[in-house]
């Protein structure tokens, strides 16, 4: 087993490095901006090719990319940065995984990290960032999970924070966070099988939190306005929870424990508060406030 490390510091206009002589491993690094920095670490696994592509585009300034591929092979990592002083970190230690980080033109001081641990396999992670000082984190330690964080196009603004954690017992999970505005916080934790979680936030200071343990749970949080707060916690199987809020200062919380539960909160207006708690099987409820 060989370890290949390459460190680049491009202080001039252009640098291009192509490296494919690593018994199957491939690294393509292109820098066309100013003062960019790239650190790569590829550990060769015979018969299993790792692929790495990093591009820091023309017009980018002070971009930093750190990528480590040290798993059992078939790892793919792509980092594209076009802003100013953004930082991207990718760590792949599993097998058959894909990681993509894109930080767009006009963004600055954004931080994106993707961690795919040794026990993970067939994981897919994507982070897109725009705006200023946004934080994006994806942690995967399961099998066949998909995680997406949109922080440009879907999420634009400053000081937004989005985190997706798919833990060791997760399998075939899907998690997406879209945020737009200022100081939004989105958090999804999954540790079951076949769960789906989506968070939409718009405007400023919205907070959304989804935690799922069990099988085939579905959660959906959609918020528009200012200072909305939503939290969903599910444990068991085939649970479904939905929170929709439109307006200012709304608060909604759903807690489900058991099987085949259903909960729905729909709020519109200002200063609304709704809370649902279900324990058992076969429960169904709905709250609508306008």
N, C-alpha and C positions, 0 to 999 in steps of 0.2 A: 504493500500500500504506500503511495506517495502523497505528499502534501505539497501543493503549489500555492505560493503566496505572491501577490503582486501589489505594490503600493505606488500610486500615482499622485503627483502634485503638479497640475497644469497651471502655470503662472502666465503663460502666453496665450495666444489665440486658439491654438488647435493642437490636439494630440490624438493619435489613433494607434491602438494596440489590438492586434488580433492574435489569439493564442489557441492553437488547436492540436498541439503536439503532445498532449497529455494522455495518450492511450485512450482516446475517446472523449475526454472532457474538452469542452469548448468555452473559451472566454473571449468576448468581443467588447472592447471598451472604446468609446469615442467621446472625446471632449472637445467642444468648439466654443466654450464660453471663457470666462476669466476666473482664475484662482479656484478651480474645482479640485476636489480631492476624492480619490477612489481607493478603497482597500478591499481586496478580494482574497479569499482563502478557499481553495478547492482541494478536497481529499479524494484521490482517485479510488474508484471501486471497479475492478476489472470486469468488463462485460456490461456495465451499467453506466451509460453516459450522462454526465451532468452538463447543463447548458446555462451560460451566463451572458447576458447582454446589458450593458450599462451605457446610456447616452445622456450626456449633459449638454444641452443644445446651445446654439449661438444665442447670445444675449443673456445667458445665465451667469450669475455671479456668486462665487463662494459656496457652490453646492457641494454637499458631502454625501458619499454613498459608501456603506460598509456591507459587504455580502460574504457570508460563510456558508459553504456547502460541504457538509461532513456527514452525510447519511449513507444509506446503502445503495444509492444510485437512482438514475432517472429523475433527477432534480432539475427544475427549470426556474430561473429567476431573471426578471427583467426590471430594470429601474430606468425611468426617463424623467429627467428634471429640467425645467425650463424657467425657473423663477430666480429668486435671490436668497442665498443663505439657508436653503432648505436642507434637511437631513433625512436620509433614508437608511434604514437598517433591515437587512434580511438575514435570517438564520434558518437554514434548512438542515435538519438532522435525521429526517425520516426517509421515506422512499416514495417514488412516483408522485412527486408534489410539484405544485406550480405556485409561484409568488410573483405578483406584479405590483409595482408602486409607480404612480405617475403624479408628478407635481407640476402644475400648469404655469404658463406664462402669466405674469402679473402677481403671482404668489410670492410670499416672503416669510422666512423664519418658521416654516411649517416642519413638523416632525412626524415621520411615519415609520412604524416598525411592524414587521411580520416575523413571528416566531413559530416554526413548525418543528415540534420536538421529535426525539428519537423514536417514540412509540407510535407516531402518526404515519399515515400512508394514504395516498390518493386524495390529499387535501388540496383545495384551491382557495387562494386568498388574493383579494384585490383592494388596493387603497388608492383613491384619487383625491388630491388636495388642491385647493386654491384659496386665495385670501391671505390672511396674515395670522401667524401664531396659532394655527390649528394643530391639534394632536390626534393622531390616528393609530390605534393598536389592534392587531389581530394575533391571537394566540390559539394555536391548533395542536391538539394532542390526541385526536381520534382517528376515524377512518371514513373517507369519502365525504367529508364535510365541505361546505361552501360558505365563504364569508366575504361580504362586500361592504366597504365604507366609501360613501361618496362625499368628498369634501371639495369638490369643484363642479360647477354645473348644477348638481343637485345640492351640494353644500358649499355655500360661498359666505364669506364674512371673516370674523376675527375671533380668536379665543374659543373656538368650538372644540369639544373633546368627544371622541367616539372610541369605544372599546368593544371588541367581540372576543369572547373566550369560549372555545369549544373544547371541553375537557376530555379526560382519558376514556370515559365510558360513552362518549358521543360517537354516533355513526349516522351518516347520511343526513346530517343537520344542514339547515339553510338559515343564514342570518344576514340581514341587510339593514344598514343605517344610512338615511338621507337627512342631512341637516342644512339649513339655510338661515343665516342671520348672525347674531353675536352671542357668544357665551352659552351656546346650547351644549347640553351634555346627554349623550346616548350610551347606554350600557346594555349588552346582551350576554347572558351566560347560558350555555347549553351543555347538558351532560346526559342526554337520552338518545333515542333512536328516531330518526325521521321528523324531528321537530322543525318548525318554521317560525321565524320571528322577524318582524319588520318594524322599524321605527322611522316615522316621518316627523320632522320638526321644521317649523317656519317662523321667522322673525327672531326674537331674542329671548334669552334666559329660560327657555323651555328645558325641562328635565324629564327624561324617560328612562325607565329601568325594567328590563325583562329578565326573569330567571326561570328556567325550565329544567325539571328533572323528571324523567319518565319516558314514555313512548308516544309518538304521534301527536304531541301538543302543538297548538297553533296560537300565536299571539300577533296582534297588530295594534300598534299605537300610532295615531296620527294627530298632530297638534299644530294649530295655527294661532298666532297671537303673541301675547307677552306673559311671561311668568307662569306658564302652565306646568303642572307636575303630574306625571302618570307613572304607576308602578304595577306590574303584573307578576305574580308568583304562581307557578303551577307545579304540582307534583302528582305523578300517576300516569295515566294513559288516556289518549283521545280527548283531552281537554281542549276547549276553544275559548279564547278571551279576546275581546276587542275593546279598545278605548278610543273614542274620537272626541276631540275638544276643539272648539272654535271660539275665540274671544280672549279675554284677559283674566288672569288669576284663577283659573279653574284647577281643581285637584281631584283626581280619580285614582282609586286603588282597587285591585282585584286580587284575591287570594283563593286559590282552589287546591284542594287536596283530595284525591280519590280517582274515580274513573267516570268518563262520559259526562263531565260537567260542561256547562255552557254559560258564559257571562257576557253581557253587552252593556257598555256605558256610552251614552252619546250626550254630550253637553255642548251648548252654544250660548254665548252671552258672557256675563261677567260674574265673578265671585260665586261660582257653582262648586259644590262639593258632593261627591258620591263615593260610596265604599261598598264593596261586595265581598262576602266571605262564605265559601262553601266547603263543607267536609262531608264526604260520603260518595254515593254513586247516583247517577241518573238525574242530577240536579240541573235546573234551567232557570235563568232569570235575566231581566233586562231593565235598565234604567235609562230614561230619556228626559233630559231637562233642556228647555229652550227659553 
